[in-house]
């Protein structure tokens, strides 16, 4: 079982969300799901300016064996994508909680409250 950061919120679909001081929300995938995928070969972080509802597909992560849709843990506009992942997608494997995928400007900050905290995510994944 891996360490689950307590400063993040988690979607049941294995995305993490970190509220930032500027009001944006940084999004990535959890250590648990990157381990299941294996070596990440490609990351599509979605498009700048795209407006998403909570749960919409924002992008994808691809390994040699699987493709995982990245869902927006909160609704909002995509205001940044992590361009470093185009050159080095395996950063998601080496640092899943540091290798963010996209940033959203949320349309409703209250949607963060609907996400799991670290303990809730641990219980959901590891029982």
Backbone atoms as SQL, in Angstrom:
CREATE TABLE atoms (id INTEGER PRIMARY KEY, chain TEXT, resi INTEGER, resn TEXT, atom TEXT, x REAL, y REAL, z REAL);
INSERT INTO atoms VALUES
  (1, 'A', 1, 'UNK', 'N', 0.853, -1.180, 0.000),
  (2, 'A', 1, 'UNK', 'CA', 0.000, 0.000, 0.000),
  (3, 'A', 1, 'UNK', 'C', 0.895, 1.238, 0.000),
  (4, 'A', 2, 'UNK', 'N', 0.601, 2.176, -0.870),
  (5, 'A', 2, 'UNK', 'CA', 1.404, 3.386, -0.977),
  (6, 'A', 2, 'UNK', 'C', 0.866, 4.476, -0.051),
  (7, 'A', 3, 'UNK', 'N', 1.711, 5.448, 0.207),
  (8, 'A', 3, 'UNK', 'CA', 1.315, 6.604, 1.006),
  (9, 'A', 3, 'UNK', 'C', 0.361, 7.464, 0.184),
  (10, 'A', 4, 'UNK', 'N', -0.717, 7.877, 0.802),
  (11, 'A', 4, 'UNK', 'CA', -1.705, 8.716, 0.133),
  (12, 'A', 4, 'UNK', 'C', -1.645, 10.100, 0.777),
  (13, 'A', 5, 'UNK', 'N', -1.262, 11.139, 0.019),
  (14, 'A', 5, 'UNK', 'CA', -1.118, 12.478, 0.592),
  (15, 'A', 5, 'UNK', 'C', -2.428, 12.988, 1.196),
  (16, 'A', 6, 'UNK', 'N', -2.323, 13.537, 2.386),
  (17, 'A', 6, 'UNK', 'CA', -3.516, 14.004, 3.096),
  (18, 'A', 6, 'UNK', 'C', -3.981, 15.391, 2.653),
  (19, 'A', 7, 'UNK', 'N', -3.173, 16.093, 1.853),
  (20, 'A', 7, 'UNK', 'CA', -3.564, 17.433, 1.402),
  (21, 'A', 7, 'UNK', 'C', -4.344, 17.412, 0.091),
  (22, 'A', 8, 'UNK', 'N', -4.622, 16.219, -0.420),
  (23, 'A', 8, 'UNK', 'CA', -5.323, 16.083, -1.689),
  (24, 'A', 8, 'UNK', 'C', -6.734, 15.560, -1.460),
  (25, 'A', 9, 'UNK', 'N', -7.564, 15.728, -2.477),
  (26, 'A', 9, 'UNK', 'CA', -8.906, 15.122, -2.524),
  (27, 'A', 9, 'UNK', 'C', -8.883, 14.124, -3.679),
  (28, 'A', 10, 'UNK', 'N', -9.774, 13.134, -3.640),
  (29, 'A', 10, 'UNK', 'CA', -9.706, 12.029, -4.592),
  (30, 'A', 10, 'UNK', 'C', -11.078, 11.694, -5.164),
  (31, 'A', 11, 'UNK', 'N', -11.086, 11.409, -6.467),
  (32, 'A', 11, 'UNK', 'CA', -12.297, 10.921, -7.136),
  (33, 'A', 11, 'UNK', 'C', -12.274, 9.396, -7.117),
  (34, 'A', 12, 'UNK', 'N', -13.435, 8.791, -7.132),
  (35, 'A', 12, 'UNK', 'CA', -13.522, 7.330, -7.170),
  (36, 'A', 12, 'UNK', 'C', -12.883, 6.768, -8.438),
  (37, 'A', 13, 'UNK', 'N', -12.752, 7.595, -9.483),
  (38, 'A', 13, 'UNK', 'CA', -12.140, 7.174, -10.745),
  (39, 'A', 13, 'UNK', 'C', -10.617, 7.334, -10.726),
  (40, 'A', 14, 'UNK', 'N', -10.036, 7.582, -9.534),
  (41, 'A', 14, 'UNK', 'CA', -8.586, 7.580, -9.283),
  (42, 'A', 14, 'UNK', 'C', -7.838, 8.828, -9.741),
  (43, 'A', 15, 'UNK', 'N', -8.533, 9.942, -9.848),
  (44, 'A', 15, 'UNK', 'CA', -7.850, 11.215, -10.050),
  (45, 'A', 15, 'UNK', 'C', -7.681, 11.885, -8.684),
  (46, 'A', 16, 'UNK', 'N', -6.591, 12.631, -8.539),
  (47, 'A', 16, 'UNK', 'CA', -6.433, 13.450, -7.343),
  (48, 'A', 16, 'UNK', 'C', -6.630, 14.910, -7.724),
  (49, 'A', 17, 'UNK', 'N', -7.019, 15.712, -6.743),
  (50, 'A', 17, 'UNK', 'CA', -7.251, 17.143, -6.947),
  (51, 'A', 17, 'UNK', 'C', -6.606, 17.912, -5.793),
  (52, 'A', 18, 'UNK', 'N', -5.836, 18.933, -6.150),
  (53, 'A', 18, 'UNK', 'CA', -5.195, 19.775, -5.140),
  (54, 'A', 18, 'UNK', 'C', -5.626, 21.221, -5.364),
  (55, 'A', 19, 'UNK', 'N', -6.358, 21.799, -4.403),
  (56, 'A', 19, 'UNK', 'CA', -6.709, 23.214, -4.515),
  (57, 'A', 19, 'UNK', 'C', -5.446, 24.064, -4.375),
  (58, 'A', 20, 'UNK', 'N', -5.312, 25.057, -5.246),
  (59, 'A', 20, 'UNK', 'CA', -4.147, 25.943, -5.234),
  (60, 'A', 20, 'UNK', 'C', -4.528, 27.310, -4.671),
  (61, 'A', 21, 'UNK', 'N', -3.542, 28.057, -4.220),
  (62, 'A', 21, 'UNK', 'CA', -3.775, 29.370, -3.619),
  (63, 'A', 21, 'UNK', 'C', -4.438, 30.348, -4.583),
  (64, 'A', 22, 'UNK', 'N', -4.219, 30.161, -5.887),
  (65, 'A', 22, 'UNK', 'CA', -4.807, 31.082, -6.871),
  (66, 'A', 22, 'UNK', 'C', -6.238, 30.711, -7.261),
  (67, 'A', 23, 'UNK', 'N', -6.812, 29.694, -6.590),
  (68, 'A', 23, 'UNK', 'CA', -8.194, 29.293, -6.866),
  (69, 'A', 23, 'UNK', 'C', -8.326, 28.184, -7.888),
  (70, 'A', 24, 'UNK', 'N', -7.229, 27.807, -8.537),
  (71, 'A', 24, 'UNK', 'CA', -7.290, 26.707, -9.496),
  (72, 'A', 24, 'UNK', 'C', -7.204, 25.376, -8.748),
  (73, 'A', 25, 'UNK', 'N', -7.440, 24.304, -9.476),
  (74, 'A', 25, 'UNK', 'CA', -7.339, 22.948, -8.935),
  (75, 'A', 25, 'UNK', 'C', -6.423, 22.155, -9.862),
  (76, 'A', 26, 'UNK', 'N', -5.348, 21.622, -9.297),
  (77, 'A', 26, 'UNK', 'CA', -4.408, 20.798, -10.043),
  (78, 'A', 26, 'UNK', 'C', -4.891, 19.353, -9.991),
  (79, 'A', 27, 'UNK', 'N', -4.787, 18.642, -11.129),
  (80, 'A', 27, 'UNK', 'CA', -5.330, 17.285, -11.256),
  (81, 'A', 27, 'UNK', 'C', -4.253, 16.337, -11.768),
  (82, 'A', 28, 'UNK', 'N', -4.232, 15.144, -11.203),
  (83, 'A', 28, 'UNK', 'CA', -3.354, 14.072, -11.667),
  (84, 'A', 28, 'UNK', 'C', -4.008, 12.734, -11.390),
  (85, 'A', 29, 'UNK', 'N', -3.271, 11.656, -11.634),
  (86, 'A', 29, 'UNK', 'CA', -3.802, 10.325, -11.317),
  (87, 'A', 29, 'UNK', 'C', -3.056, 9.760, -10.112),
  (88, 'A', 30, 'UNK', 'N', -3.713, 8.879, -9.397),
  (89, 'A', 30, 'UNK', 'CA', -3.165, 8.357, -8.145),
  (90, 'A', 30, 'UNK', 'C', -2.070, 7.321, -8.373),
  (91, 'A', 31, 'UNK', 'N', -1.286, 7.126, -7.343),
  (92, 'A', 31, 'UNK', 'CA', -0.247, 6.108, -7.355),
  (93, 'A', 31, 'UNK', 'C', -0.856, 4.726, -7.596),
  (94, 'A', 32, 'UNK', 'N', -1.989, 4.471, -6.971),
  (95, 'A', 32, 'UNK', 'CA', -2.645, 3.170, -7.121),
  (96, 'A', 32, 'UNK', 'C', -2.921, 2.852, -8.592),
  (97, 'A', 33, 'UNK', 'N', -3.496, 3.786, -9.312),
  (98, 'A', 33, 'UNK', 'CA', -3.866, 3.501, -10.704),
  (99, 'A', 33, 'UNK', 'C', -2.641, 3.486, -11.619),
  (100, 'A', 34, 'UNK', 'N', -1.635, 4.316, -11.352),
  (101, 'A', 34, 'UNK', 'CA', -0.447, 4.271, -12.213),
  (102, 'A', 34, 'UNK', 'C', 0.277, 2.946, -12.051),
  (103, 'A', 35, 'UNK', 'N', 0.241, 2.366, -10.845),
  (104, 'A', 35, 'UNK', 'CA', 0.842, 1.035, -10.640),
  (105, 'A', 35, 'UNK', 'C', 0.096, -0.026, -11.451),
  (106, 'A', 36, 'UNK', 'N', -1.232, 0.078, -11.460),
  (107, 'A', 36, 'UNK', 'CA', -2.039, -0.874, -12.236),
  (108, 'A', 36, 'UNK', 'C', -1.762, -0.752, -13.738),
  (109, 'A', 37, 'UNK', 'N', -1.540, 0.473, -14.202),
  (110, 'A', 37, 'UNK', 'CA', -1.300, 0.690, -15.633),
  (111, 'A', 37, 'UNK', 'C', 0.076, 0.191, -16.076),
  (112, 'A', 38, 'UNK', 'N', 1.065, 0.292, -15.215),
  (113, 'A', 38, 'UNK', 'CA', 2.434, -0.021, -15.618),
  (114, 'A', 38, 'UNK', 'C', 3.077, 1.208, -16.227),
  (115, 'A', 39, 'UNK', 'N', 4.096, 1.001, -17.019),
  (116, 'A', 39, 'UNK', 'CA', 4.857, 2.118, -17.580),
  (117, 'A', 39, 'UNK', 'C', 3.986, 2.982, -18.492),
  (118, 'A', 40, 'UNK', 'N', 3.874, 4.255, -18.123),
  (119, 'A', 40, 'UNK', 'CA', 3.085, 5.209, -18.908),
  (120, 'A', 40, 'UNK', 'C', 3.882, 5.592, -20.152),
  (121, 'A', 41, 'UNK', 'N', 3.238, 5.469, -21.321),
  (122, 'A', 41, 'UNK', 'CA', 3.899, 5.769, -22.585),
  (123, 'A', 41, 'UNK', 'C', 3.388, 7.045, -23.251),
  (124, 'A', 42, 'UNK', 'N', 2.202, 7.494, -22.841),
  (125, 'A', 42, 'UNK', 'CA', 1.606, 8.661, -23.488),
  (126, 'A', 42, 'UNK', 'C', 0.595, 9.283, -22.531),
  (127, 'A', 43, 'UNK', 'N', 0.593, 10.617, -22.482),
  (128, 'A', 43, 'UNK', 'CA', -0.402, 11.354, -21.702),
  (129, 'A', 43, 'UNK', 'C', -1.008, 12.419, -22.596),
  (130, 'A', 44, 'UNK', 'N', -2.324, 12.428, -22.702),
  (131, 'A', 44, 'UNK', 'CA', -3.062, 13.481, -23.388),
  (132, 'A', 44, 'UNK', 'C', -3.792, 14.262, -22.298),
  (133, 'A', 45, 'UNK', 'N', -3.314, 15.464, -21.962),
  (134, 'A', 45, 'UNK', 'CA', -3.903, 16.210, -20.850),
  (135, 'A', 45, 'UNK', 'C', -5.154, 17.001, -21.197),
  (136, 'A', 46, 'UNK', 'N', -5.654, 16.870, -22.405),
  (137, 'A', 46, 'UNK', 'CA', -6.816, 17.652, -22.806),
  (138, 'A', 46, 'UNK', 'C', -6.391, 18.955, -23.451),
  (139, 'A', 47, 'UNK', 'N', -7.313, 19.902, -23.537),
  (140, 'A', 47, 'UNK', 'CA', -7.086, 21.138, -24.276),
  (141, 'A', 47, 'UNK', 'C', -7.288, 22.350, -23.388),
  (142, 'A', 48, 'UNK', 'N', -6.382, 23.294, -23.559),
  (143, 'A', 48, 'UNK', 'CA', -6.531, 24.592, -22.894),
  (144, 'A', 48, 'UNK', 'C', -7.856, 25.216, -23.318),
  (145, 'A', 49, 'UNK', 'N', -8.540, 25.795, -22.356),
  (146, 'A', 49, 'UNK', 'CA', -9.799, 26.470, -22.645),
  (147, 'A', 49, 'UNK', 'C', -11.015, 25.573, -22.657),
  (148, 'A', 50, 'UNK', 'N', -10.802, 24.263, -22.669),
  (149, 'A', 50, 'UNK', 'CA', -11.921, 23.318, -22.659),
  (150, 'A', 50, 'UNK', 'C', -12.706, 23.491, -21.354),
  (151, 'A', 51, 'UNK', 'N', -14.026, 23.534, -21.440),
  (152, 'A', 51, 'UNK', 'CA', -14.881, 23.642, -20.260),
  (153, 'A', 51, 'UNK', 'C', -15.508, 22.273, -20.010),
  (154, 'A', 52, 'UNK', 'N', -15.294, 21.779, -18.800),
  (155, 'A', 52, 'UNK', 'CA', -15.722, 20.432, -18.440),
  (156, 'A', 52, 'UNK', 'C', -16.712, 20.459, -17.284),
  (157, 'A', 53, 'UNK', 'N', -17.633, 19.521, -17.299),
  (158, 'A', 53, 'UNK', 'CA', -18.481, 19.273, -16.133),
  (159, 'A', 53, 'UNK', 'C', -17.790, 18.207, -15.284),
  (160, 'A', 54, 'UNK', 'N', -18.095, 18.182, -14.006),
  (161, 'A', 54, 'UNK', 'CA', -17.528, 17.153, -13.145),
  (162, 'A', 54, 'UNK', 'C', -17.823, 15.776, -13.739),
  (163, 'A', 55, 'UNK', 'N', -16.790, 14.947, -13.867),
  (164, 'A', 55, 'UNK', 'CA', -16.940, 13.600, -14.404),
  (165, 'A', 55, 'UNK', 'C', -16.687, 13.491, -15.899),
  (166, 'A', 56, 'UNK', 'N', -16.630, 14.627, -16.610),
  (167, 'A', 56, 'UNK', 'CA', -16.332, 14.587, -18.042),
  (168, 'A', 56, 'UNK', 'C', -14.924, 14.051, -18.282),
  (169, 'A', 57, 'UNK', 'N', -14.720, 13.444, -19.434),
  (170, 'A', 57, 'UNK', 'CA', -13.385, 12.988, -19.815),
  (171, 'A', 57, 'UNK', 'C', -12.571, 14.210, -20.216),
  (172, 'A', 58, 'UNK', 'N', -11.434, 14.385, -19.528),
  (173, 'A', 58, 'UNK', 'CA', -10.581, 15.541, -19.771),
  (174, 'A', 58, 'UNK', 'C', -9.379, 15.186, -20.629),
  (175, 'A', 59, 'UNK', 'N', -8.975, 13.937, -20.632),
  (176, 'A', 59, 'UNK', 'CA', -7.800, 13.497, -21.371),
  (177, 'A', 59, 'UNK', 'C', -7.628, 12.008, -21.173),
  (178, 'A', 60, 'UNK', 'N', -6.396, 11.514, -21.417),
  (179, 'A', 60, 'UNK', 'CA', -6.154, 10.078, -21.223),
  (180, 'A', 60, 'UNK', 'C', -4.692, 9.815, -20.912),
  (181, 'A', 61, 'UNK', 'N', -4.483, 8.645, -20.314),
  (182, 'A', 61, 'UNK', 'CA', -3.151, 8.140, -20.013),
  (183, 'A', 61, 'UNK', 'C', -3.074, 6.759, -20.634),
  (184, 'A', 62, 'UNK', 'N', -1.962, 6.485, -21.337),
  (185, 'A', 62, 'UNK', 'CA', -1.820, 5.211, -22.041),
  (186, 'A', 62, 'UNK', 'C', -0.540, 4.506, -21.602),
  (187, 'A', 63, 'UNK', 'N', -0.682, 3.219, -21.322),
  (188, 'A', 63, 'UNK', 'CA', 0.484, 2.375, -21.066),
  (189, 'A', 63, 'UNK', 'C', 0.561, 1.378, -22.212),
  (190, 'A', 64, 'UNK', 'N', 1.474, 0.431, -22.127),
  (191, 'A', 64, 'UNK', 'CA', 1.582, -0.566, -23.185),
  (192, 'A', 64, 'UNK', 'C', 0.359, -1.465, -23.281),
  (193, 'A', 65, 'UNK', 'N', -0.359, -1.616, -22.163),
  (194, 'A', 65, 'UNK', 'CA', -1.471, -2.564, -22.109),
  (195, 'A', 65, 'UNK', 'C', -2.854, -1.946, -21.975),
  (196, 'A', 66, 'UNK', 'N', -2.925, -0.664, -21.605),
  (197, 'A', 66, 'UNK', 'CA', -4.232, -0.097, -21.285),
  (198, 'A', 66, 'UNK', 'C', -4.276, 1.396, -21.571),
  (199, 'A', 67, 'UNK', 'N', -5.500, 1.887, -21.701),
  (200, 'A', 67, 'UNK', 'CA', -5.758, 3.318, -21.823),
  (201, 'A', 67, 'UNK', 'C', -6.732, 3.681, -20.708),
  (202, 'A', 68, 'UNK', 'N', -6.402, 4.738, -19.985),
  (203, 'A', 68, 'UNK', 'CA', -7.238, 5.208, -18.889),
  (204, 'A', 68, 'UNK', 'C', -7.742, 6.600, -19.211),
  (205, 'A', 69, 'UNK', 'N', -9.061, 6.791, -19.180),
  (206, 'A', 69, 'UNK', 'CA', -9.627, 8.128, -19.321),
  (207, 'A', 69, 'UNK', 'C', -9.367, 8.905, -18.041),
  (208, 'A', 70, 'UNK', 'N', -9.008, 10.161, -18.184),
  (209, 'A', 70, 'UNK', 'CA', -8.862, 11.066, -17.053),
  (210, 'A', 70, 'UNK', 'C', -10.162, 11.849, -16.959),
  (211, 'A', 71, 'UNK', 'N', -10.833, 11.756, -15.817),
  (212, 'A', 71, 'UNK', 'CA', -12.097, 12.456, -15.611),
  (213, 'A', 71, 'UNK', 'C', -11.859, 13.714, -14.778),
  (214, 'A', 72, 'UNK', 'N', -12.599, 14.741, -15.078),
  (215, 'A', 72, 'UNK', 'CA', -12.512, 15.982, -14.300),
  (216, 'A', 72, 'UNK', 'C', -13.115, 15.729, -12.921),
  (217, 'A', 73, 'UNK', 'N', -12.324, 15.861, -11.856),
  (218, 'A', 73, 'UNK', 'CA', -12.869, 15.633, -10.516),
  (219, 'A', 73, 'UNK', 'C', -13.808, 16.756, -10.079),
  (220, 'A', 74, 'UNK', 'N', -13.650, 17.927, -10.704),
  (221, 'A', 74, 'UNK', 'CA', -14.556, 19.061, -10.518),
  (222, 'A', 74, 'UNK', 'C', -14.779, 19.683, -11.886),
  (223, 'A', 75, 'UNK', 'N', -15.879, 20.360, -12.037),
  (224, 'A', 75, 'UNK', 'CA', -16.148, 21.048, -13.293),
  (225, 'A', 75, 'UNK', 'C', -15.377, 22.350, -13.376),
  (226, 'A', 76, 'UNK', 'N', -15.072, 22.774, -14.594),
  (227, 'A', 76, 'UNK', 'CA', -14.405, 24.048, -14.770),
  (228, 'A', 76, 'UNK', 'C', -13.678, 24.132, -16.096),
  (229, 'A', 77, 'UNK', 'N', -12.945, 25.218, -16.269),
  (230, 'A', 77, 'UNK', 'CA', -12.185, 25.454, -17.495),
  (231, 'A', 77, 'UNK', 'C', -10.747, 24.996, -17.316),
  (232, 'A', 78, 'UNK', 'N', -10.211, 24.295, -18.311),
  (233, 'A', 78, 'UNK', 'CA', -8.809, 23.887, -18.296),
  (234, 'A', 78, 'UNK', 'C', -7.961, 25.138, -18.551),
  (235, 'A', 79, 'UNK', 'N', -7.125, 25.493, -17.562),
  (236, 'A', 79, 'UNK', 'CA', -6.312, 26.705, -17.681),
  (237, 'A', 79, 'UNK', 'C', -4.823, 26.403, -17.838),
  (238, 'A', 80, 'UNK', 'N', -4.433, 25.136, -17.665),
  (239, 'A', 80, 'UNK', 'CA', -3.031, 24.743, -17.870),
  (240, 'A', 80, 'UNK', 'C', -2.972, 23.242, -18.097),
  (241, 'A', 81, 'UNK', 'N', -2.008, 22.832, -18.915),
  (242, 'A', 81, 'UNK', 'CA', -1.712, 21.409, -19.109),
  (243, 'A', 81, 'UNK', 'C', -0.206, 21.234, -18.893),
  (244, 'A', 82, 'UNK', 'N', 0.179, 20.093, -18.415),
  (245, 'A', 82, 'UNK', 'CA', 1.587, 19.835, -18.115),
  (246, 'A', 82, 'UNK', 'C', 2.301, 19.363, -19.372),
  (247, 'A', 83, 'UNK', 'N', 2.922, 20.303, -20.077),
  (248, 'A', 83, 'UNK', 'CA', 3.621, 20.005, -21.324),
  (249, 'A', 83, 'UNK', 'C', 4.823, 19.094, -21.151),
  (250, 'A', 84, 'UNK', 'N', 5.390, 19.030, -19.955),
  (251, 'A', 84, 'UNK', 'CA', 6.546, 18.159, -19.708),
  (252, 'A', 84, 'UNK', 'C', 6.194, 16.694, -19.926),
  (253, 'A', 85, 'UNK', 'N', 4.922, 16.352, -19.774),
  (254, 'A', 85, 'UNK', 'CA', 4.520, 14.950, -19.931),
  (255, 'A', 85, 'UNK', 'C', 4.545, 14.502, -21.389),
  (256, 'A', 86, 'UNK', 'N', 4.528, 15.423, -22.331),
  (257, 'A', 86, 'UNK', 'CA', 4.641, 15.054, -23.748),
  (258, 'A', 86, 'UNK', 'C', 6.010, 14.457, -24.021),
  (259, 'A', 87, 'UNK', 'N', 7.038, 15.028, -23.416),
  (260, 'A', 87, 'UNK', 'CA', 8.409, 14.548, -23.592),
  (261, 'A', 87, 'UNK', 'C', 8.749, 13.383, -22.670),
  (262, 'A', 88, 'UNK', 'N', 8.141, 13.365, -21.493),
  (263, 'A', 88, 'UNK', 'CA', 8.529, 12.399, -20.463),
  (264, 'A', 88, 'UNK', 'C', 7.286, 11.900, -19.707),
  (265, 'A', 89, 'UNK', 'N', 6.408, 11.135, -20.372),
  (266, 'A', 89, 'UNK', 'CA', 5.167, 10.695, -19.725),
  (267, 'A', 89, 'UNK', 'C', 5.396, 9.791, -18.517),
  (268, 'A', 90, 'UNK', 'N', 6.558, 9.136, -18.459),
  (269, 'A', 90, 'UNK', 'CA', 6.835, 8.239, -17.341),
  (270, 'A', 90, 'UNK', 'C', 7.031, 8.980, -16.016),
  (271, 'A', 91, 'UNK', 'N', 7.051, 10.315, -16.049),
  (272, 'A', 91, 'UNK', 'CA', 7.065, 11.080, -14.797),
  (273, 'A', 91, 'UNK', 'C', 5.870, 10.721, -13.925),
  (274, 'A', 92, 'UNK', 'N', 4.760, 10.349, -14.568),
  (275, 'A', 92, 'UNK', 'CA', 3.574, 9.940, -13.813),
  (276, 'A', 92, 'UNK', 'C', 3.885, 8.692, -12.992),
  (277, 'A', 93, 'UNK', 'N', 4.741, 7.810, -13.496),
  (278, 'A', 93, 'UNK', 'CA', 5.129, 6.620, -12.752),
  (279, 'A', 93, 'UNK', 'C', 6.078, 6.953, -11.599),
  (280, 'A', 94, 'UNK', 'N', 7.030, 7.836, -11.853),
  (281, 'A', 94, 'UNK', 'CA', 8.050, 8.101, -10.838),
  (282, 'A', 94, 'UNK', 'C', 7.570, 9.058, -9.753),
  (283, 'A', 95, 'UNK', 'N', 6.613, 9.931, -10.072),
  (284, 'A', 95, 'UNK', 'CA', 6.114, 10.898, -9.100),
  (285, 'A', 95, 'UNK', 'C', 4.644, 11.204, -9.365),
  (286, 'A', 96, 'UNK', 'N', 3.745, 10.251, -9.097),
  (287, 'A', 96, 'UNK', 'CA', 2.342, 10.447, -9.473),
  (288, 'A', 96, 'UNK', 'C', 1.664, 11.634, -8.797),
  (289, 'A', 97, 'UNK', 'N', 2.142, 12.036, -7.615),
  (290, 'A', 97, 'UNK', 'CA', 1.512, 13.171, -6.936),
  (291, 'A', 97, 'UNK', 'C', 2.229, 14.491, -7.219),
  (292, 'A', 98, 'UNK', 'N', 3.315, 14.436, -7.956),
  (293, 'A', 98, 'UNK', 'CA', 4.015, 15.644, -8.377),
  (294, 'A', 98, 'UNK', 'C', 3.823, 15.919, -9.855),
  (295, 'A', 99, 'UNK', 'N', 3.648, 14.863, -10.642),
  (296, 'A', 99, 'UNK', 'CA', 3.480, 14.983, -12.091),
  (297, 'A', 99, 'UNK', 'C', 2.007, 15.243, -12.400),
  (298, 'A', 100, 'UNK', 'N', 1.613, 16.483, -12.203),
  (299, 'A', 100, 'UNK', 'CA', 0.232, 16.862, -12.475),
  (300, 'A', 100, 'UNK', 'C', -0.045, 16.788, -13.977),
  (301, 'A', 101, 'UNK', 'N', -1.317, 16.672, -14.320),
  (302, 'A', 101, 'UNK', 'CA', -1.707, 16.519, -15.721),
  (303, 'A', 101, 'UNK', 'C', -2.369, 17.785, -16.259),
  (304, 'A', 102, 'UNK', 'N', -3.279, 18.373, -15.486),
  (305, 'A', 102, 'UNK', 'CA', -3.954, 19.586, -15.922),
  (306, 'A', 102, 'UNK', 'C', -4.383, 20.408, -14.726),
  (307, 'A', 103, 'UNK', 'N', -4.711, 21.672, -15.000),
  (308, 'A', 103, 'UNK', 'CA', -5.260, 22.556, -13.970),
  (309, 'A', 103, 'UNK', 'C', -6.586, 23.112, -14.467),
  (310, 'A', 104, 'UNK', 'N', -7.516, 23.164, -13.549),
  (311, 'A', 104, 'UNK', 'CA', -8.847, 23.681, -13.845),
  (312, 'A', 104, 'UNK', 'C', -9.123, 24.932, -13.021),
  (313, 'A', 105, 'UNK', 'N', -9.873, 25.845, -13.596),
  (314, 'A', 105, 'UNK', 'CA', -10.467, 26.927, -12.806),
  (315, 'A', 105, 'UNK', 'C', -11.893, 26.463, -12.537),
  (316, 'A', 106, 'UNK', 'N', -12.154, 26.005, -11.307),
  (317, 'A', 106, 'UNK', 'CA', -13.451, 25.371, -11.034),
  (318, 'A', 106, 'UNK', 'C', -14.628, 26.336, -11.158),
  (319, 'A', 107, 'UNK', 'N', -15.718, 25.795, -11.654),
  (320, 'A', 107, 'UNK', 'CA', -16.948, 26.582, -11.755),
  (321, 'A', 107, 'UNK', 'C', -17.694, 26.584, -10.426),
  (322, 'A', 108, 'UNK', 'N', -17.417, 25.593, -9.567),
  (323, 'A', 108, 'UNK', 'CA', -18.074, 25.502, -8.260),
  (324, 'A', 108, 'UNK', 'C', -17.095, 24.841, -7.282),
  (325, 'A', 109, 'UNK', 'N', -16.474, 25.647, -6.434),
  (326, 'A', 109, 'UNK', 'CA', -15.496, 25.120, -5.469),
  (327, 'A', 109, 'UNK', 'C', -16.124, 24.101, -4.522),
  (328, 'A', 110, 'UNK', 'N', -17.424, 24.142, -4.333),
  (329, 'A', 110, 'UNK', 'CA', -18.092, 23.201, -3.440),
  (330, 'A', 110, 'UNK', 'C', -17.986, 21.762, -3.946),
  (331, 'A', 111, 'UNK', 'N', -17.737, 21.582, -5.253),
  (332, 'A', 111, 'UNK', 'CA', -17.581, 20.225, -5.783),
  (333, 'A', 111, 'UNK', 'C', -16.382, 19.507, -5.161),
  (334, 'A', 112, 'UNK', 'N', -15.390, 20.263, -4.684),
  (335, 'A', 112, 'UNK', 'CA', -14.251, 19.634, -3.996),
  (336, 'A', 112, 'UNK', 'C', -14.707, 18.883, -2.755),
  (337, 'A', 113, 'UNK', 'N', -15.742, 19.400, -2.096),
  (338, 'A', 113, 'UNK', 'CA', -16.242, 18.761, -0.874),
  (339, 'A', 113, 'UNK', 'C', -16.848, 17.388, -1.142),
  (340, 'A', 114, 'UNK', 'N', -17.265, 17.140, -2.379),
  (341, 'A', 114, 'UNK', 'CA', -17.862, 15.846, -2.728),
  (342, 'A', 114, 'UNK', 'C', -16.805, 14.768, -2.962),
  (343, 'A', 115, 'UNK', 'N', -15.530, 15.183, -3.073),
  (344, 'A', 115, 'UNK', 'CA', -14.451, 14.224, -3.305),
  (345, 'A', 115, 'UNK', 'C', -14.024, 13.574, -1.992),
  (346, 'A', 116, 'UNK', 'N', -13.363, 12.431, -2.116),
  (347, 'A', 116, 'UNK', 'CA', -12.893, 11.701, -0.949),
  (348, 'A', 116, 'UNK', 'C', -11.650, 12.357, -0.365),
  (349, 'A', 117, 'UNK', 'N', -11.512, 12.302, 0.961),
  (350, 'A', 117, 'UNK', 'CA', -10.249, 12.688, 1.568),
  (351, 'A', 117, 'UNK', 'C', -9.332, 11.466, 1.516),
  (352, 'A', 118, 'UNK', 'N', -8.101, 11.592, 2.006),
  (353, 'A', 118, 'UNK', 'CA', -7.126, 10.497, 1.917),
  (354, 'A', 118, 'UNK', 'C', -7.628, 9.228, 2.591),
  (355, 'A', 119, 'UNK', 'N', -8.223, 9.349, 3.771),
  (356, 'A', 119, 'UNK', 'CA', -8.723, 8.169, 4.485),
  (357, 'A', 119, 'UNK', 'C', -9.857, 7.503, 3.713),
  (358, 'A', 120, 'UNK', 'N', -10.755, 8.307, 3.157),
  (359, 'A', 120, 'UNK', 'CA', -11.858, 7.755, 2.376),
  (360, 'A', 120, 'UNK', 'C', -11.374, 7.056, 1.122),
  (361, 'A', 121, 'UNK', 'N', -10.369, 7.640, 0.465),
  (362, 'A', 121, 'UNK', 'CA', -9.819, 7.005, -0.731),
  (363, 'A', 121, 'UNK', 'C', -9.113, 5.704, -0.367),
  (364, 'A', 122, 'UNK', 'N', -8.338, 5.716, 0.714),
  (365, 'A', 122, 'UNK', 'CA', -7.650, 4.491, 1.155),
  (366, 'A', 122, 'UNK', 'C', -8.668, 3.373, 1.415),
  (367, 'A', 123, 'UNK', 'N', -9.762, 3.713, 2.107),
  (368, 'A', 123, 'UNK', 'CA', -10.803, 2.721, 2.385),
  (369, 'A', 123, 'UNK', 'C', -11.449, 2.214, 1.099),
  (370, 'A', 124, 'UNK', 'N', -11.692, 3.109, 0.155),
  (371, 'A', 124, 'UNK', 'CA', -12.336, 2.712, -1.104),
  (372, 'A', 124, 'UNK', 'C', -11.454, 1.787, -1.917),
  (373, 'A', 125, 'UNK', 'N', -10.146, 2.028, -1.883),
  (374, 'A', 125, 'UNK', 'CA', -9.220, 1.252, -2.717),
  (375, 'A', 125, 'UNK', 'C', -8.735, -0.018, -2.038),
  (376, 'A', 126, 'UNK', 'N', -8.402, 0.105, -0.767),
  (377, 'A', 126, 'UNK', 'CA', -7.765, -1.023, -0.072),
  (378, 'A', 126, 'UNK', 'C', -8.680, -1.704, 0.934),
  (379, 'A', 127, 'UNK', 'N', -9.900, -1.162, 1.100),
  (380, 'A', 127, 'UNK', 'CA', -10.885, -1.764, 1.989),
  (381, 'A', 127, 'UNK', 'C', -10.510, -1.669, 3.401);
